[in-house]
Amino acid sequence: MATQRHALSSKSEFESALERAYASQIDNHAGAVADYIPELTKANPDHFGMAIATAKGRIFEVGNTDIPFTIQSVSKAFVFCLALELAGPELVAERVGVEPSGDPFNAIVFDPGTNRPFNPMVNAGAIAVAGIIYEKLGKDAFAFLIDRFSDAAGNRLDLNQSVYQSEAETGHRNRAIAHLLLANDALAVPPDEALDLYFRQCSINVSAADLAWMGATFANMGTNPVTKKFAFDIAAVRSTLAVMFTCGMYDYAGHWAYDVGIPAKSGVGGGIVGVVNRQLGIASYSPRLDPKGNSVRGVGGFQVLADHFGLHAFDCTNIGSSFISSLVR
Ligand code: GLU
């Protein structure tokens, strides 16, 4: 439930809200760093940072917001958006649905009516989407993705080679999924090419500040608020935010929509990005995950921010939009 709202009078309200969210979680040591990709175990479990970037080009940060970590499944939202732009919604819809699955992110399950993956936020859907990008761009596909991610972040991003190799060596479940996608006509390129692109996109290093800017670029209709560089197609952003809202938080998406109420995507690297449309990108980083794969402190911190600002899309007082608008000039 929303707690008391604070009088918002100056930009420092963002800082105090962030500090409050941070303080509410810093002693929370629940959860565990992902270990099914061996290289991910090297993350420092105590790192924790949160950042808010505005669609008007300001950023507010608390904690470890400059520590690099791999974007993992957070990439799925951005790559889906780019696939819509590159291939168009019709072709994308032939390969992947937009229904929440209610299953874990790595489930080997397809929509029984269509044989397609349920949505682009689970591994099966994301590998199908990576296949679309590869189908359109071939060997240039990864350069395209990392360039656009970098344009969105306003910062040159790089690939974490060790995580990429670790994932490529151990990702047998994803390999099985890719072959089933081929069998189901949800993939039109060799499975190994789609998988390689998928493993790379998941292994892009970002910080919480980068992710907040990427979220703010979504909030700012696809253009980075500071550099003014185009990163995402505006119609594709709308579709992507819808899928993030319904499917972005693994099989916790329903609870998240109920409690926090903003489009978001999380990854097993410990990152979460959230978007307040036309206003904010919000990001957190803390690598201890709950059993569903969401960052424990991240979920808790977002909850505090959503309550504090009334960010929930269906907040009955709709207080968030007007309050935040007055702050982000
Ligand atoms: N690269 C990871 C995998 O495929 C992403 C999982 C995630 O972040 O949910 O297993």
py3Dmol code that shows the C-alpha trace and the ligand (Angstrom):
import py3Dmol

protein = """\
ATOM      1  CA  MET A   1       0.000   0.000   0.000  1.00  0.00           C
ATOM      2  CA  ALA A   2       1.141   3.533  -0.679  1.00  0.00           C
ATOM      3  CA  THR A   3       2.578   5.193   2.367  1.00  0.00           C
ATOM      4  CA  GLN A   4       2.392   8.878   3.158  1.00  0.00           C
ATOM      5  CA  ARG A   5       3.314  11.181   0.287  1.00  0.00           C
ATOM      6  CA  HIS A   6       5.953  13.781   0.880  1.00  0.00           C
ATOM      7  CA  ALA A   7       5.651  17.384  -0.105  1.00  0.00           C
ATOM      8  CA  LEU A   8       7.814  17.737  -3.187  1.00  0.00           C
ATOM      9  CA  SER A   9       9.302  21.109  -3.538  1.00  0.00           C
ATOM     10  CA  SER A  10      12.762  20.853  -5.045  1.00  0.00           C
ATOM     11  CA  LYS A  11      15.013  18.581  -7.035  1.00  0.00           C
ATOM     12  CA  SER A  12      16.603  17.345  -3.813  1.00  0.00           C
ATOM     13  CA  GLU A  13      13.414  15.389  -3.233  1.00  0.00           C
ATOM     14  CA  PHE A  14      14.817  12.821  -5.661  1.00  0.00           C
ATOM     15  CA  GLU A  15      17.960  12.524  -3.571  1.00  0.00           C
ATOM     16  CA  SER A  16      16.132  12.131  -0.304  1.00  0.00           C
ATOM     17  CA  ALA A  17      13.736   9.593  -1.826  1.00  0.00           C
ATOM     18  CA  LEU A  18      16.671   7.617  -3.208  1.00  0.00           C
ATOM     19  CA  GLU A  19      18.419   7.735   0.146  1.00  0.00           C
ATOM     20  CA  ARG A  20      15.277   6.497   1.832  1.00  0.00           C
ATOM     21  CA  ALA A  21      14.924   3.627  -0.635  1.00  0.00           C
ATOM     22  CA  TYR A  22      18.612   2.780  -0.216  1.00  0.00           C
ATOM     23  CA  ALA A  23      18.468   2.898   3.586  1.00  0.00           C
ATOM     24  CA  SER A  24      15.411   0.648   3.578  1.00  0.00           C
ATOM     25  CA  GLN A  25      17.367  -2.113   1.817  1.00  0.00           C
ATOM     26  CA  ILE A  26      21.035  -1.800   2.729  1.00  0.00           C
ATOM     27  CA  ASP A  27      20.701  -4.177   5.690  1.00  0.00           C
ATOM     28  CA  ASN A  28      18.709  -6.656   3.648  1.00  0.00           C
ATOM     29  CA  HIS A  29      21.066  -9.548   2.934  1.00  0.00           C
ATOM     30  CA  ALA A  30      18.435 -11.968   1.688  1.00  0.00           C
ATOM     31  CA  GLY A  31      18.851 -13.816  -1.592  1.00  0.00           C
ATOM     32  CA  ALA A  32      21.857 -15.210  -3.431  1.00  0.00           C
ATOM     33  CA  VAL A  33      24.074 -14.193  -6.354  1.00  0.00           C
ATOM     34  CA  ALA A  34      23.232 -16.188  -9.511  1.00  0.00           C
ATOM     35  CA  ASP A  35      25.601 -19.120  -9.936  1.00  0.00           C
ATOM     36  CA  TYR A  36      24.229 -21.046 -12.907  1.00  0.00           C
ATOM     37  CA  ILE A  37      26.474 -18.909 -15.112  1.00  0.00           C
ATOM     38  CA  PRO A  38      29.780 -19.518 -13.273  1.00  0.00           C
ATOM     39  CA  GLU A  39      31.271 -16.095 -14.001  1.00  0.00           C
ATOM     40  CA  LEU A  40      28.340 -14.296 -12.337  1.00  0.00           C
ATOM     41  CA  THR A  41      29.425 -15.637  -8.927  1.00  0.00           C
ATOM     42  CA  LYS A  42      32.280 -13.112  -9.001  1.00  0.00           C
ATOM     43  CA  ALA A  43      29.872 -10.215  -8.343  1.00  0.00           C
ATOM     44  CA  ASN A  44      30.295  -8.528  -4.953  1.00  0.00           C
ATOM     45  CA  PRO A  45      27.051  -9.423  -3.154  1.00  0.00           C
ATOM     46  CA  ASP A  46      27.197  -6.244  -1.055  1.00  0.00           C
ATOM     47  CA  HIS A  47      27.134  -3.807  -3.952  1.00  0.00           C
ATOM     48  CA  PHE A  48      23.960  -1.759  -4.092  1.00  0.00           C
ATOM     49  CA  GLY A  49      23.106   1.340  -6.069  1.00  0.00           C
ATOM     50  CA  MET A  50      20.006   3.142  -7.289  1.00  0.00           C
ATOM     51  CA  ALA A  51      19.670   5.937  -9.845  1.00  0.00           C
ATOM     52  CA  ILE A  52      16.899   8.089 -11.260  1.00  0.00           C
ATOM     53  CA  ALA A  53      17.443   9.807 -14.628  1.00  0.00           C
ATOM     54  CA  THR A  54      14.851  12.286 -15.831  1.00  0.00           C
ATOM     55  CA  ALA A  55      13.526  12.719 -19.348  1.00  0.00           C
ATOM     56  CA  LYS A  56      14.735  16.306 -19.045  1.00  0.00           C
ATOM     57  CA  GLY A  57      18.334  15.198 -18.636  1.00  0.00           C
ATOM     58  CA  ARG A  58      19.220  15.096 -14.924  1.00  0.00           C
ATOM     59  CA  ILE A  59      20.435  12.158 -12.868  1.00  0.00           C
ATOM     60  CA  PHE A  60      20.269  11.448  -9.144  1.00  0.00           C
ATOM     61  CA  GLU A  61      22.224   8.564  -7.637  1.00  0.00           C
ATOM     62  CA  VAL A  62      22.885   6.720  -4.398  1.00  0.00           C
ATOM     63  CA  GLY A  63      25.365   3.923  -3.617  1.00  0.00           C
ATOM     64  CA  ASN A  64      27.294   1.860  -6.175  1.00  0.00           C
ATOM     65  CA  THR A  65      25.835   3.322  -9.366  1.00  0.00           C
ATOM     66  CA  ASP A  66      29.066   3.158 -11.382  1.00  0.00           C
ATOM     67  CA  ILE A  67      29.939  -0.530 -10.816  1.00  0.00           C
ATOM     68  CA  PRO A  68      29.741  -2.492 -14.093  1.00  0.00           C
ATOM     69  CA  PHE A  69      27.617  -5.628 -14.200  1.00  0.00           C
ATOM     70  CA  THR A  70      26.189  -7.603 -17.090  1.00  0.00           C
ATOM     71  CA  ILE A  71      22.812  -6.438 -18.319  1.00  0.00           C
ATOM     72  CA  GLN A  72      21.542 -10.033 -18.775  1.00  0.00           C
ATOM     73  CA  SER A  73      17.785 -10.187 -19.287  1.00  0.00           C
ATOM     74  CA  VAL A  74      17.321  -6.430 -19.053  1.00  0.00           C
ATOM     75  CA  SER A  75      18.690  -6.505 -22.615  1.00  0.00           C
ATOM     76  CA  LYS A  76      15.579  -8.391 -23.737  1.00  0.00           C
ATOM     77  CA  ALA A  77      13.415  -5.280 -23.510  1.00  0.00           C
ATOM     78  CA  PHE A  78      15.784  -3.126 -25.552  1.00  0.00           C
ATOM     79  CA  VAL A  79      16.441  -5.808 -28.171  1.00  0.00           C
ATOM     80  CA  PHE A  80      12.706  -6.441 -28.575  1.00  0.00           C
ATOM     81  CA  CYS A  81      12.259  -2.719 -29.211  1.00  0.00           C
ATOM     82  CA  LEU A  82      14.995  -2.792 -31.854  1.00  0.00           C
ATOM     83  CA  ALA A  83      13.505  -5.895 -33.522  1.00  0.00           C
ATOM     84  CA  LEU A  84      10.161  -4.095 -33.861  1.00  0.00           C
ATOM     85  CA  GLU A  85      11.934  -1.214 -35.561  1.00  0.00           C
ATOM     86  CA  LEU A  86      14.075  -3.393 -37.838  1.00  0.00           C
ATOM     87  CA  ALA A  87      11.594  -6.081 -38.840  1.00  0.00           C
ATOM     88  CA  GLY A  88       8.203  -4.490 -38.175  1.00  0.00           C
ATOM     89  CA  PRO A  89       5.506  -5.697 -35.789  1.00  0.00           C
ATOM     90  CA  GLU A  90       4.018  -8.260 -38.207  1.00  0.00           C
ATOM     91  CA  LEU A  91       7.166 -10.306 -38.606  1.00  0.00           C
ATOM     92  CA  VAL A  92       7.926 -10.042 -34.898  1.00  0.00           C
ATOM     93  CA  ALA A  93       4.405 -11.280 -34.098  1.00  0.00           C
ATOM     94  CA  GLU A  94       4.981 -14.334 -36.294  1.00  0.00           C
ATOM     95  CA  ARG A  95       7.875 -15.360 -34.053  1.00  0.00           C
ATOM     96  CA  VAL A  96       6.920 -14.367 -30.511  1.00  0.00           C
ATOM     97  CA  GLY A  97       3.741 -13.584 -28.551  1.00  0.00           C
ATOM     98  CA  VAL A  98       3.018 -10.913 -25.977  1.00  0.00           C
ATOM     99  CA  GLU A  99       1.282 -12.989 -23.295  1.00  0.00           C
ATOM    100  CA  PRO A 100       2.682 -13.408 -19.784  1.00  0.00           C
ATOM    101  CA  SER A 101       3.670 -17.031 -19.303  1.00  0.00           C
ATOM    102  CA  GLY A 102       3.663 -17.253 -15.519  1.00  0.00           C
ATOM    103  CA  ASP A 103       6.598 -19.628 -15.965  1.00  0.00           C
ATOM    104  CA  PRO A 104      10.237 -19.153 -14.949  1.00  0.00           C
ATOM    105  CA  PHE A 105      12.472 -17.229 -17.372  1.00  0.00           C
ATOM    106  CA  ASN A 106      14.238 -20.332 -18.625  1.00  0.00           C
ATOM    107  CA  ALA A 107      11.152 -22.546 -18.982  1.00  0.00           C
ATOM    108  CA  ILE A 108      10.986 -24.741 -22.058  1.00  0.00           C
ATOM    109  CA  VAL A 109       7.396 -23.958 -22.858  1.00  0.00           C
ATOM    110  CA  PHE A 110       5.590 -22.591 -25.914  1.00  0.00           C
ATOM    111  CA  ASP A 111       2.106 -21.214 -26.520  1.00  0.00           C
ATOM    112  CA  PRO A 112       0.126 -24.381 -27.368  1.00  0.00           C
ATOM    113  CA  GLY A 113      -2.016 -22.481 -29.892  1.00  0.00           C
ATOM    114  CA  THR A 114       0.845 -21.053 -31.951  1.00  0.00           C
ATOM    115  CA  ASN A 115       3.994 -22.936 -30.934  1.00  0.00           C
ATOM    116  CA  ARG A 116       5.614 -19.534 -30.421  1.00  0.00           C
ATOM    117  CA  PRO A 117       7.337 -18.454 -27.204  1.00  0.00           C
ATOM    118  CA  PHE A 118       4.852 -16.702 -24.924  1.00  0.00           C
ATOM    119  CA  ASN A 119       6.649 -13.357 -24.870  1.00  0.00           C
ATOM    120  CA  PRO A 120      10.024 -11.718 -25.595  1.00  0.00           C
ATOM    121  CA  MET A 121      10.980 -11.336 -21.920  1.00  0.00           C
ATOM    122  CA  VAL A 122      11.543 -15.049 -21.301  1.00  0.00           C
ATOM    123  CA  ASN A 123      14.606 -16.776 -22.724  1.00  0.00           C
ATOM    124  CA  ALA A 124      12.718 -18.602 -25.485  1.00  0.00           C
ATOM    125  CA  GLY A 125      11.174 -15.362 -26.737  1.00  0.00           C
ATOM    126  CA  ALA A 126      14.406 -13.418 -26.428  1.00  0.00           C
ATOM    127  CA  ILE A 127      16.345 -16.010 -28.439  1.00  0.00           C
ATOM    128  CA  ALA A 128      13.658 -15.820 -31.147  1.00  0.00           C
ATOM    129  CA  VAL A 129      14.029 -12.019 -31.118  1.00  0.00           C
ATOM    130  CA  ALA A 130      17.818 -12.259 -31.340  1.00  0.00           C
ATOM    131  CA  GLY A 131      17.192 -14.529 -34.346  1.00  0.00           C
ATOM    132  CA  ILE A 132      15.179 -11.758 -36.005  1.00  0.00           C
ATOM    133  CA  ILE A 133      17.988  -9.237 -35.476  1.00  0.00           C
ATOM    134  CA  TYR A 134      20.500 -11.716 -36.919  1.00  0.00           C
ATOM    135  CA  GLU A 135      18.182 -12.468 -39.840  1.00  0.00           C
ATOM    136  CA  LYS A 136      18.116  -8.757 -40.700  1.00  0.00           C
ATOM    137  CA  LEU A 137      21.731  -7.800 -40.019  1.00  0.00           C
ATOM    138  CA  GLY A 138      23.828 -10.977 -40.079  1.00  0.00           C
ATOM    139  CA  LYS A 139      27.337 -10.456 -38.746  1.00  0.00           C
ATOM    140  CA  ASP A 140      26.653  -6.738 -38.091  1.00  0.00           C
ATOM    141  CA  ALA A 141      23.927  -7.600 -35.598  1.00  0.00           C
ATOM    142  CA  PHE A 142      25.923  -7.288 -32.371  1.00  0.00           C
ATOM    143  CA  ALA A 143      27.574  -4.014 -33.406  1.00  0.00           C
ATOM    144  CA  PHE A 144      24.108  -2.639 -34.104  1.00  0.00           C
ATOM    145  CA  LEU A 145      22.820  -3.698 -30.694  1.00  0.00           C
ATOM    146  CA  ILE A 146      25.717  -2.383 -28.668  1.00  0.00           C
ATOM    147  CA  ASP A 147      25.757   0.891 -30.635  1.00  0.00           C
ATOM    148  CA  ARG A 148      22.079   1.508 -29.926  1.00  0.00           C
ATOM    149  CA  PHE A 149      22.435   0.465 -26.272  1.00  0.00           C
ATOM    150  CA  SER A 150      25.338   2.921 -26.009  1.00  0.00           C
ATOM    151  CA  ASP A 151      23.321   5.685 -27.669  1.00  0.00           C
ATOM    152  CA  ALA A 152      20.528   5.072 -25.183  1.00  0.00           C
ATOM    153  CA  ALA A 153      22.938   5.097 -22.218  1.00  0.00           C
ATOM    154  CA  GLY A 154      24.840   8.123 -23.535  1.00  0.00           C
ATOM    155  CA  ASN A 155      27.997   6.164 -22.758  1.00  0.00           C
ATOM    156  CA  ARG A 156      30.119   3.733 -24.779  1.00  0.00           C
ATOM    157  CA  LEU A 157      29.270   0.261 -23.458  1.00  0.00           C
ATOM    158  CA  ASP A 158      31.439  -2.819 -23.837  1.00  0.00           C
ATOM    159  CA  LEU A 159      31.138  -6.591 -23.840  1.00  0.00           C
ATOM    160  CA  ASN A 160      32.145  -8.579 -20.768  1.00  0.00           C
ATOM    161  CA  GLN A 161      34.191 -11.273 -22.505  1.00  0.00           C
ATOM    162  CA  SER A 162      34.459 -13.560 -19.466  1.00  0.00           C
ATOM    163  CA  VAL A 163      30.711 -13.606 -18.827  1.00  0.00           C
ATOM    164  CA  TYR A 164      30.037 -14.106 -22.531  1.00  0.00           C
ATOM    165  CA  GLN A 165      32.416 -17.071 -22.661  1.00  0.00           C
ATOM    166  CA  SER A 166      31.100 -18.508 -19.412  1.00  0.00           C
ATOM    167  CA  GLU A 167      27.541 -18.305 -20.692  1.00  0.00           C
ATOM    168  CA  ALA A 168      28.390 -19.660 -24.135  1.00  0.00           C
ATOM    169  CA  GLU A 169      30.163 -22.638 -22.528  1.00  0.00           C
ATOM    170  CA  THR A 170      27.395 -23.480 -20.084  1.00  0.00           C
ATOM    171  CA  GLY A 171      24.161 -22.350 -21.775  1.00  0.00           C
ATOM    172  CA  HIS A 172      22.935 -25.800 -22.748  1.00  0.00           C
ATOM    173  CA  ARG A 173      19.358 -25.120 -21.742  1.00  0.00           C
ATOM    174  CA  ASN A 174      19.279 -22.073 -24.022  1.00  0.00           C
ATOM    175  CA  ARG A 175      20.819 -24.206 -26.767  1.00  0.00           C
ATOM    176  CA  ALA A 176      17.975 -26.706 -26.384  1.00  0.00           C
ATOM    177  CA  ILE A 177      15.458 -23.851 -26.544  1.00  0.00           C
ATOM    178  CA  ALA A 178      17.017 -22.477 -29.739  1.00  0.00           C
ATOM    179  CA  HIS A 179      16.716 -25.830 -31.494  1.00  0.00           C
ATOM    180  CA  LEU A 180      13.073 -26.122 -30.446  1.00  0.00           C
ATOM    181  CA  LEU A 181      12.472 -22.625 -31.822  1.00  0.00           C
ATOM    182  CA  LEU A 182      13.843 -23.789 -35.147  1.00  0.00           C
ATOM    183  CA  ALA A 183      11.599 -26.837 -35.066  1.00  0.00           C
ATOM    184  CA  ASN A 184       8.608 -24.562 -34.277  1.00  0.00           C
ATOM    185  CA  ASP A 185       9.357 -22.093 -37.112  1.00  0.00           C
ATOM    186  CA  ALA A 186      10.059 -19.349 -34.594  1.00  0.00           C
ATOM    187  CA  LEU A 187      13.629 -19.046 -35.840  1.00  0.00           C
ATOM    188  CA  ALA A 188      14.755 -18.545 -39.432  1.00  0.00           C
ATOM    189  CA  VAL A 189      18.530 -18.541 -38.861  1.00  0.00           C
ATOM    190  CA  PRO A 190      20.933 -21.206 -37.575  1.00  0.00           C
ATOM    191  CA  PRO A 191      20.337 -21.671 -33.821  1.00  0.00           C
ATOM    192  CA  ASP A 192      24.021 -21.084 -33.057  1.00  0.00           C
ATOM    193  CA  GLU A 193      23.909 -17.611 -34.627  1.00  0.00           C
ATOM    194  CA  ALA A 194      20.808 -16.564 -32.667  1.00  0.00           C
ATOM    195  CA  LEU A 195      22.329 -17.973 -29.474  1.00  0.00           C
ATOM    196  CA  ASP A 196      25.676 -16.280 -29.965  1.00  0.00           C
ATOM    197  CA  LEU A 197      23.950 -12.923 -30.407  1.00  0.00           C
ATOM    198  CA  TYR A 198      21.736 -13.609 -27.379  1.00  0.00           C
ATOM    199  CA  PHE A 199      24.715 -14.555 -25.181  1.00  0.00           C
ATOM    200  CA  ARG A 200      26.525 -11.393 -26.292  1.00  0.00           C
ATOM    201  CA  GLN A 201      23.580  -9.077 -25.726  1.00  0.00           C
ATOM    202  CA  CYS A 202      23.221 -10.489 -22.192  1.00  0.00           C
ATOM    203  CA  SER A 203      26.946  -9.933 -21.537  1.00  0.00           C
ATOM    204  CA  ILE A 204      27.017  -6.188 -22.198  1.00  0.00           C
ATOM    205  CA  ASN A 205      28.402  -4.317 -19.202  1.00  0.00           C
ATOM    206  CA  VAL A 206      26.277  -1.531 -17.766  1.00  0.00           C
ATOM    207  CA  SER A 207      26.174   0.401 -14.506  1.00  0.00           C
ATOM    208  CA  ALA A 208      23.024   1.407 -12.636  1.00  0.00           C
ATOM    209  CA  ALA A 209      23.563   4.936 -13.977  1.00  0.00           C
ATOM    210  CA  ASP A 210      23.746   3.580 -17.557  1.00  0.00           C
ATOM    211  CA  LEU A 211      20.538   1.629 -17.022  1.00  0.00           C
ATOM    212  CA  ALA A 212      18.771   4.669 -15.571  1.00  0.00           C
ATOM    213  CA  TRP A 213      19.703   6.638 -18.696  1.00  0.00           C
ATOM    214  CA  MET A 214      18.526   3.786 -20.923  1.00  0.00           C
ATOM    215  CA  GLY A 215      15.218   3.870 -19.072  1.00  0.00           C
ATOM    216  CA  ALA A 216      15.070   7.649 -19.401  1.00  0.00           C
ATOM    217  CA  THR A 217      15.640   7.257 -23.143  1.00  0.00           C
ATOM    218  CA  PHE A 218      12.547   5.038 -23.271  1.00  0.00           C
ATOM    219  CA  ALA A 219      10.716   7.624 -21.155  1.00  0.00           C
ATOM    220  CA  ASN A 220      11.901  10.334 -23.539  1.00  0.00           C
ATOM    221  CA  MET A 221      10.289   8.674 -26.583  1.00  0.00           C
ATOM    222  CA  GLY A 222      13.473   6.901 -27.686  1.00  0.00           C
ATOM    223  CA  THR A 223      15.879   9.837 -27.642  1.00  0.00           C
ATOM    224  CA  ASN A 224      18.649  10.180 -25.054  1.00  0.00           C
ATOM    225  CA  PRO A 225      17.677  13.162 -22.875  1.00  0.00           C
ATOM    226  CA  VAL A 226      21.218  14.597 -22.724  1.00  0.00           C
ATOM    227  CA  THR A 227      22.843  13.828 -26.065  1.00  0.00           C
ATOM    228  CA  LYS A 228      19.517  14.073 -27.956  1.00  0.00           C
ATOM    229  CA  LYS A 229      20.665  11.065 -29.949  1.00  0.00           C
ATOM    230  CA  PHE A 230      17.985   8.797 -31.424  1.00  0.00           C
ATOM    231  CA  ALA A 231      18.183   5.300 -29.960  1.00  0.00           C
ATOM    232  CA  PHE A 232      14.709   3.728 -30.297  1.00  0.00           C
ATOM    233  CA  ASP A 233      11.702   4.073 -32.563  1.00  0.00           C
ATOM    234  CA  ILE A 234       8.825   5.805 -30.771  1.00  0.00           C
ATOM    235  CA  ALA A 235       6.103   3.303 -31.784  1.00  0.00           C
ATOM    236  CA  ALA A 236       8.345   0.411 -30.775  1.00  0.00           C
ATOM    237  CA  VAL A 237       8.915   2.019 -27.367  1.00  0.00           C
ATOM    238  CA  ARG A 238       5.182   2.002 -26.680  1.00  0.00           C
ATOM    239  CA  SER A 239       4.886  -1.695 -27.550  1.00  0.00           C
ATOM    240  CA  THR A 240       7.955  -2.546 -25.501  1.00  0.00           C
ATOM    241  CA  LEU A 241       6.723  -0.720 -22.401  1.00  0.00           C
ATOM    242  CA  ALA A 242       3.463  -2.667 -22.627  1.00  0.00           C
ATOM    243  CA  VAL A 243       5.310  -5.992 -22.653  1.00  0.00           C
ATOM    244  CA  MET A 244       7.619  -4.851 -19.839  1.00  0.00           C
ATOM    245  CA  PHE A 245       4.556  -3.994 -17.779  1.00  0.00           C
ATOM    246  CA  THR A 246       2.967  -7.413 -18.182  1.00  0.00           C
ATOM    247  CA  CYS A 247       6.012  -9.707 -18.502  1.00  0.00           C
ATOM    248  CA  GLY A 248       9.146  -7.851 -17.362  1.00  0.00           C
ATOM    249  CA  MET A 249       9.725  -9.262 -13.887  1.00  0.00           C
ATOM    250  CA  TYR A 250       9.800 -12.997 -14.542  1.00  0.00           C
ATOM    251  CA  ASP A 251       6.985 -14.904 -12.860  1.00  0.00           C
ATOM    252  CA  TYR A 252       6.723 -12.049 -10.338  1.00  0.00           C
ATOM    253  CA  ALA A 253       5.326  -9.711 -13.030  1.00  0.00           C
ATOM    254  CA  GLY A 254       1.791  -9.766 -11.619  1.00  0.00           C
ATOM    255  CA  HIS A 255       2.939  -8.852  -8.115  1.00  0.00           C
ATOM    256  CA  TRP A 256       5.199  -6.148  -9.494  1.00  0.00           C
ATOM    257  CA  ALA A 257       2.365  -4.611 -11.519  1.00  0.00           C
ATOM    258  CA  TYR A 258       0.210  -4.751  -8.394  1.00  0.00           C
ATOM    259  CA  ASP A 259       2.754  -3.294  -5.969  1.00  0.00           C
ATOM    260  CA  VAL A 260       5.057  -1.063  -8.021  1.00  0.00           C
ATOM    261  CA  GLY A 261       2.991  -0.498 -11.145  1.00  0.00           C
ATOM    262  CA  ILE A 262       5.540   0.697 -13.701  1.00  0.00           C
ATOM    263  CA  PRO A 263       6.991  -1.093 -16.745  1.00  0.00           C
ATOM    264  CA  ALA A 264      10.255  -2.737 -15.728  1.00  0.00           C
ATOM    265  CA  LYS A 265      12.736  -5.450 -16.627  1.00  0.00           C
ATOM    266  CA  SER A 266      15.147  -7.315 -14.413  1.00  0.00           C
ATOM    267  CA  GLY A 267      18.149  -9.505 -15.089  1.00  0.00           C
ATOM    268  CA  VAL A 268      20.059 -12.197 -13.221  1.00  0.00           C
ATOM    269  CA  GLY A 269      23.107  -9.922 -13.137  1.00  0.00           C
ATOM    270  CA  GLY A 270      21.210  -8.000 -10.432  1.00  0.00           C
ATOM    271  CA  GLY A 271      19.964  -5.034 -12.461  1.00  0.00           C
ATOM    272  CA  ILE A 272      16.426  -3.700 -12.756  1.00  0.00           C
ATOM    273  CA  VAL A 273      15.288  -0.874 -15.022  1.00  0.00           C
ATOM    274  CA  GLY A 274      11.910   0.828 -14.617  1.00  0.00           C
ATOM    275  CA  VAL A 275      10.258   3.498 -16.739  1.00  0.00           C
ATOM    276  CA  VAL A 276       7.811   6.227 -15.779  1.00  0.00           C
ATOM    277  CA  ASN A 277       6.550   7.140 -19.205  1.00  0.00           C
ATOM    278  CA  ARG A 278       7.606  10.585 -20.432  1.00  0.00           C
ATOM    279  CA  GLN A 279       9.290  11.276 -17.114  1.00  0.00           C
ATOM    280  CA  LEU A 280      11.851   8.945 -15.564  1.00  0.00           C
ATOM    281  CA  GLY A 281      14.197   6.028 -15.966  1.00  0.00           C
ATOM    282  CA  ILE A 282      14.896   4.307 -12.666  1.00  0.00           C
ATOM    283  CA  ALA A 283      17.540   1.634 -12.121  1.00  0.00           C
ATOM    284  CA  SER A 284      18.895  -0.474  -9.332  1.00  0.00           C
ATOM    285  CA  TYR A 285      21.815  -2.826  -9.001  1.00  0.00           C
ATOM    286  CA  SER A 286      22.264  -5.417  -6.276  1.00  0.00           C
ATOM    287  CA  PRO A 287      23.266  -8.945  -7.251  1.00  0.00           C
ATOM    288  CA  ARG A 288      21.516 -10.981  -4.547  1.00  0.00           C
ATOM    289  CA  LEU A 289      18.448 -12.503  -6.204  1.00  0.00           C
ATOM    290  CA  ASP A 290      15.234 -13.972  -4.906  1.00  0.00           C
ATOM    291  CA  PRO A 291      14.153 -17.453  -6.092  1.00  0.00           C
ATOM    292  CA  LYS A 292      12.385 -15.952  -9.133  1.00  0.00           C
ATOM    293  CA  GLY A 293      15.567 -14.181 -10.290  1.00  0.00           C
ATOM    294  CA  ASN A 294      14.797 -10.606  -9.231  1.00  0.00           C
ATOM    295  CA  SER A 295      17.228  -8.515  -7.202  1.00  0.00           C
ATOM    296  CA  VAL A 296      15.953  -8.559  -3.611  1.00  0.00           C
ATOM    297  CA  ARG A 297      17.110  -5.053  -2.706  1.00  0.00           C
ATOM    298  CA  GLY A 298      16.102  -3.756  -6.121  1.00  0.00           C
ATOM    299  CA  VAL A 299      12.501  -4.914  -5.716  1.00  0.00           C
ATOM    300  CA  GLY A 300      12.400  -3.454  -2.196  1.00  0.00           C
ATOM    301  CA  GLY A 301      13.968  -0.162  -3.262  1.00  0.00           C
ATOM    302  CA  PHE A 302      11.590   0.283  -6.204  1.00  0.00           C
ATOM    303  CA  GLN A 303       8.668  -0.370  -3.905  1.00  0.00           C
ATOM    304  CA  VAL A 304       9.781   2.453  -1.605  1.00  0.00           C
ATOM    305  CA  LEU A 305      10.252   4.867  -4.524  1.00  0.00           C
ATOM    306  CA  ALA A 306       6.896   3.958  -6.068  1.00  0.00           C
ATOM    307  CA  ASP A 307       5.138   4.555  -2.754  1.00  0.00           C
ATOM    308  CA  HIS A 308       7.034   7.764  -2.085  1.00  0.00           C
ATOM    309  CA  PHE A 309       6.245   9.371  -5.431  1.00  0.00           C
ATOM    310  CA  GLY A 310       2.949   7.663  -6.224  1.00  0.00           C
ATOM    311  CA  LEU A 311       4.496   6.229  -9.399  1.00  0.00           C
ATOM    312  CA  HIS A 312       2.043   3.369  -9.852  1.00  0.00           C
ATOM    313  CA  ALA A 313       0.328   3.726 -13.234  1.00  0.00           C
ATOM    314  CA  PHE A 314      -3.051   3.334 -11.557  1.00  0.00           C
ATOM    315  CA  ASP A 315      -2.358   5.313  -8.414  1.00  0.00           C
ATOM    316  CA  CYS A 316      -5.847   6.494  -7.510  1.00  0.00           C
ATOM    317  CA  THR A 317      -4.767  10.030  -6.769  1.00  0.00           C
ATOM    318  CA  ASN A 318      -2.617  10.094  -9.907  1.00  0.00           C
ATOM    319  CA  ILE A 319      -0.353  12.180  -7.762  1.00  0.00           C
ATOM    320  CA  GLY A 320       2.876  10.858  -9.238  1.00  0.00           C
ATOM    321  CA  SER A 321       2.550  12.306 -12.704  1.00  0.00           C
ATOM    322  CA  SER A 322       1.826  15.868 -11.692  1.00  0.00           C
ATOM    323  CA  PHE A 323       4.341  15.891  -8.843  1.00  0.00           C
ATOM    324  CA  ILE A 324       7.102  14.415 -10.901  1.00  0.00           C
ATOM    325  CA  SER A 325       6.385  16.698 -13.868  1.00  0.00           C
ATOM    326  CA  SER A 326       6.907  19.678 -11.640  1.00  0.00           C
ATOM    327  CA  LEU A 327      10.337  18.369 -10.661  1.00  0.00           C
ATOM    328  CA  VAL A 328      11.805  17.377 -13.973  1.00  0.00           C
ATOM    329  CA  ARG A 329      11.854  20.726 -15.757  1.00  0.00           C
TER     330      ARG A 329
END
"""
ligand_1 = """\
10
LIG
N 21.719 -14.794 -20.069
C 20.836 -15.284 -19.072
C 20.266 -16.636 -19.486
O 19.959 -16.821 -20.594
C 19.760 -14.293 -18.854
C 18.819 -14.705 -17.791
C 18.199 -13.566 -17.072
O 18.805 -12.533 -16.802
O 17.017 -13.749 -16.758
O 20.134 -17.527 -18.714
"""
view = py3Dmol.view(width=600, height=400)
view.addModel(protein, "pdb")
view.setStyle({"model": 0}, {"cartoon": {"style": "trace"}})
view.addModel(ligand_1, "xyz")
view.setStyle({"model": 1}, {"stick": {}})
view.zoomTo()
view.show()
